Amino acid sequence: MRTFIAVELSSALKQYLGDIARQLRRCDVTAGWVKPDNLHLTLKFLGEVDDTRLPQLAEKISQLARDQGAFTANLNGFGFFPSSKQPRILYAAINEPLPFKQLVQQIDRLFEPLGFAPEQHFHPHITLARIKSNNNLERLRQLMDDIPLRQAFTVNAVSLFGSILHSDGVRYHVLQRGLLSETTRQPSIS
């Protein structure tokens, strides 16, 4: 099963980002837009994992949650990967990436002994669309300038997700959810 570790988004935040995506779609850029139900913030992609390993991974998610406190994050504008000159991914940007980077360091500490390589270039973001051509990109950029994207949200859980490809697209489902402690401490660096 294809698996990854991510921050689930609240229904309200998914709706907010879905509304913004609907506004951006008016530019008719050729893109695959992420369905609101599939929006999330990926922390680590694990890839194909044998089902027999899922209990071990679930335990690591529980351990991570016990060691980490919930925190608040802020969305602030848009960005492109790999660059604005060659955009392939349109994303919602995170204002302060440090808490996420520290969280990923903790994930790497727990998952590297299981054979998962540490993240090399982590950049927290929420993918909104996968751009397929350069048609109407200037119109998209104009709309991005006109649409404010600023929203605070709470990171109070980290989840292990599985993804399954269906005829209507990919579907994600939570395999293990680790609720972060309610204290406002920041993730620690080890």
N, C-alpha and C positions, 0 to 999 in steps of 0.2 A: 504494500500500500504506500502511495506517496504521502509523505508526512512533512509537517513544518510546525514550528512553534511561533505563536503570534499573540498579540493583544486583541481580544475581542472588542468590538465597538458597541456602544449602547444603541438601542433602537433609535433614539432621538438623534444621535450623531450620524447614524447611517442615513436617516431621513434627510438631515441637513445636507450631507454630502451628495445624496441622490438628487436633491433639489438643485444644487449647484451644478451637478453634471448635466441635468436636463437643460439648464440655461446655456451651458457651454456647447451642448449638442446642436444648438441653433446655427452654429457656424458651418455645419455640414462637412467637418473634417472627416476624413476616412479613418475611422478608429473603431476598435472594439472596446466598448464601455463596460466597466465592471458593474454588475448588478448590485444594487444597494445591499441585498442580503449577503453578498460575498465580500463586502468591504471589511478589511482588517489591517493591522499593522504587523507585518512579518518581522520576527526577531531572528529566526534561524531556519533555513531550509534544510531538512534532514534527508530528503529524497526517498527512494524506494526502501522500505523497511519491511522485513519479514514480520508477519503477524505475531510470531512467537516472541518477538522483542518488545511488543507494545506494553506489556506490564512493567518491564524494566524502565522504559521511557516515561510511563505514567508516574512511576515512583519518583523519578528525578524531577518531574514537574511539581509534584507534591512537596518535595524537599526544597525546591527553589521558592515556592510560595511561602513556606514556613520561615525562610530566611530573609524575605523581602517585604518592605512596606509599600503600601499604596502611595501614589503620588499624582499630582496634577500636571497635565501637559497642555500645550497650546498649539493649535493649528494657526499658521500665519502665511497665507499666500500659496502660490503654486510653484512647481518646478518641473524640469524635464530631465530625463536620463536618455542617453549618456550626456547630452549637452543641449543647450537651446538651439544650436546650429544644426544638430542632427537628432531631433527629438524622436524617441521611440516609446517613451513612457511619460505620461502626464500624471503628476502626483500632487497631493496636498502636503505641504511642507510643515515640518515641526519646528516651532520657534526655538526651543532649547533642547538639543539632542542629548546632552550629557546624561540625564537619568536613564535614557534608553541604552546608551553605550555602556553604562555601568551594568545594566541588567543583562545585556548581551555578554559581557565579560563573565558574569556569574553563570550564565547558561553554558558558555564555553568551558568554564572550570568543571561543571558537572557532566557535560556530555563528551568532552574530549577523551576521557578514559574509556568511553564506550565506542570509540573509533570515529567520532565526528570531528572533522577538522575545524579549528577556530575560524571565526569570521575575520576576513582581512580588511574589508572596506565597508563596514556597516554604516548606512545612512538612513535614519528612521524616516519613513514616509508612508503615505497611504495611496496606493495606486488607484487612479480614477479611470485611466484609459490606456490602451496600447495603440499607438499611432501607426497606421499602415502605409500612409503616403504623405507627401508634403502639400497636398491639395488643401487650400483654405487655411493654412497655418497662420497667415497674417491676421485673418479674421478671428481665429481662435485666440491669438495673443491680444487682440483688441478687447475681446470679451473678458479675458482674464484680467486685464487692467481695469475693466469696469465693474467686475464682480468682487466685492470684498469677501475674503475668506479668513475669518478670524473666529476661533471658537476654542474655548477651554473644554477639557474633558479629563475624567479621572481614570487612571490606570489602576484597576483594583483586582485584576486577574491576568494570569498568563495561561494559555491553553495549548495543548497538543492537538493539532488538527490532522484529519485525513482528507484527502481529496479524491474524488471519483469522477471520471469523465462520463457524462450522459449525453444523449442525443441533442439536448438543448443547452449543453455547455457543462462546465465543471461545477460540482457541488462540493462544499466544504462541510465537514461535520466535526464537532468537538469529540475527541477521544478521552481527554482528561482535562479538567479545569482546575487550576490551582488558584484559590482566592488569596490574594496578598493580605497581609495583616493591615488592620485599620489605622495603625500608627502612621504618621507622616514622615517617617525616617526615609532617607534616600537609600537606594541600593548601594552596598559597599563594594569597594574594589578589593579583589584578592590577587 
